Amino acid sequence: MRFSLQVQYAICGSFDLAYNGGGAPVQIRVISERQAIPARYLEQIFQRLRRAGLVQSKRGPGGGYTLARAPAEISLREIVEALEGPLSEGLEMEPPDDAAQGAFRPSFVWEAVAERLAGALSEISLQTLCERAARANLRRAHPDAPMYFI
């Protein structure tokens, strides 16, 4: 299974806010440059994250995006579902066409897969990603930026 490019960019952008933002608003242009994501595309993604209540925006000078909650409270599942909808819907099997009415299709398998995937993504928060990045010595945008803990 592969996540869509939108989901990948949403995770990277959200991680950037948690890891480099330090709680201060960050402009899309800055995240775009750090993550090598087209700014216009990232803006559309962040609008969807804002509607889902995962990020907040501030207009004007000194404006930008911040996380709406602490990184420990935002799971990857929430980010994925903000862009793709409920995981259970994304993994549904297509209904058989008229020619295959009698075909056996184990659609129950996808429900089990969706549950396992949702559980795994629920266990990984942005805080978890930040901790792993720090252990891996991933360079921060501002080397003296504090780790964002609540």
C-alpha positions in Angstrom: 0.0 0.0 0.0 1.2 3.5 -0.8 -0.1 6.7 0.6 -1.1 9.4 -1.8 1.4 12.3 -2.4 -1.1 14.6 -0.6 -0.9 12.4 2.5 2.9 12.2 2.3 3.1 16.0 2.0 0.6 16.5 4.9 2.7 14.3 7.2 5.9 16.1 6.2 4.4 19.5 6.6 2.9 18.7 10.0 6.1 17.1 11.1 8.0 20.3 10.1 5.6 22.4 12.2 6.2 20.1 15.2 9.9 19.7 14.8 11.0 23.2 13.6 8.1 25.5 14.5 8.7 25.8 18.2 5.0 26.8 18.6 5.5 30.0 16.6 3.6 30.5 13.3 5.5 29.2 10.2 4.8 30.5 6.7 3.9 27.9 4.0 6.8 29.3 1.9 9.3 28.3 4.7 7.8 24.8 5.1 7.7 24.4 1.4 11.4 25.2 1.0 12.5 23.0 3.9 10.4 20.0 2.7 10.8 20.6 -1.1 7.0 20.7 -1.6 5.3 23.1 -4.0 4.0 26.0 -1.9 0.6 26.3 -3.7 0.0 22.6 -3.3 1.0 22.7 0.4 -1.3 25.6 1.0 -4.3 23.5 -0.3 -3.2 20.6 1.9 -2.9 22.9 5.0 -6.4 24.3 4.3 -7.7 20.7 4.7 -5.7 20.2 7.8 -7.1 23.4 9.2 -10.7 22.4 8.5 -9.9 19.1 10.3 -8.7 21.1 13.3 -5.1 19.9 13.1 -3.5 23.2 12.4 -4.4 26.9 12.9 -3.6 29.8 10.7 -2.8 33.4 11.6 -2.9 36.1 8.9 -0.8 39.2 8.5 2.8 40.0 9.5 4.3 37.2 11.6 1.5 35.0 10.5 1.6 31.4 9.3 0.5 28.0 10.6 0.8 26.4 14.0 -0.3 23.0 15.3 -3.8 23.3 16.8 -2.9 20.8 19.5 0.3 19.5 21.1 2.3 17.1 18.8 1.6 14.2 21.2 -2.1 14.7 20.6 -2.0 14.5 16.8 -1.7 11.1 15.3 -0.8 10.1 11.8 -4.2 8.6 11.5 -5.8 12.0 12.0 -3.6 13.5 9.3 -4.3 10.6 6.8 -8.1 10.8 7.4 -8.1 14.6 7.1 -6.9 14.2 3.5 -8.4 10.8 2.5 -11.4 10.3 4.7 -12.0 7.3 7.0 -9.5 4.6 6.4 -12.2 2.0 6.2 -13.7 3.7 3.2 -10.3 4.0 1.4 -9.7 0.3 1.6 -13.1 -1.0 0.5 -13.2 -3.5 -2.3 -14.9 -2.5 -5.5 -18.3 -4.1 -5.8 -18.5 -6.8 -8.5 -19.9 -5.9 -11.9 -22.7 -7.8 -13.5 -20.4 -10.4 -15.1 -18.9 -11.4 -11.8 -22.1 -11.5 -9.6 -21.3 -15.0 -8.4 -17.6 -14.3 -7.8 -16.2 -14.8 -4.3 -14.6 -11.6 -3.1 -13.3 -11.5 0.4 -14.4 -8.0 1.1 -14.2 -8.7 4.9 -10.4 -8.8 4.5 -10.2 -5.1 3.8 -12.1 -4.2 6.9 -9.6 -6.1 9.0 -6.7 -4.5 7.1 -8.2 -1.0 7.7 -8.6 -1.7 11.4 -5.0 -2.8 11.8 -3.7 0.1 9.7 -5.8 2.6 11.7 -4.5 1.2 14.9 -0.9 1.4 13.8 -1.3 5.0 12.6 -3.2 6.0 15.8 -0.2 4.9 17.9 2.2 7.2 16.0 2.0 10.9 17.0 3.8 13.9 15.6 5.7 13.8 19.0 6.8 10.3 18.2 8.2 11.4 14.9 10.0 14.3 16.6 11.6 12.1 19.1 12.7 9.6 16.4 14.1 12.5 14.4 16.0 13.9 17.4 17.5 10.4 18.1 18.5 10.1 14.4 20.2 13.6 14.7 18.0 15.1 12.0 19.1 18.7 11.7 16.6 21.3 12.9 15.9 24.5 11.0 17.1 26.4 14.1 19.7 24.3 15.9 19.0 25.9 19.2 15.2 25.4 18.8 13.8 23.7 21.9 12.0 20.3 21.6 8.3 21.0 21.8 7.0 19.0 24.8 3.8 19.5 26.7 
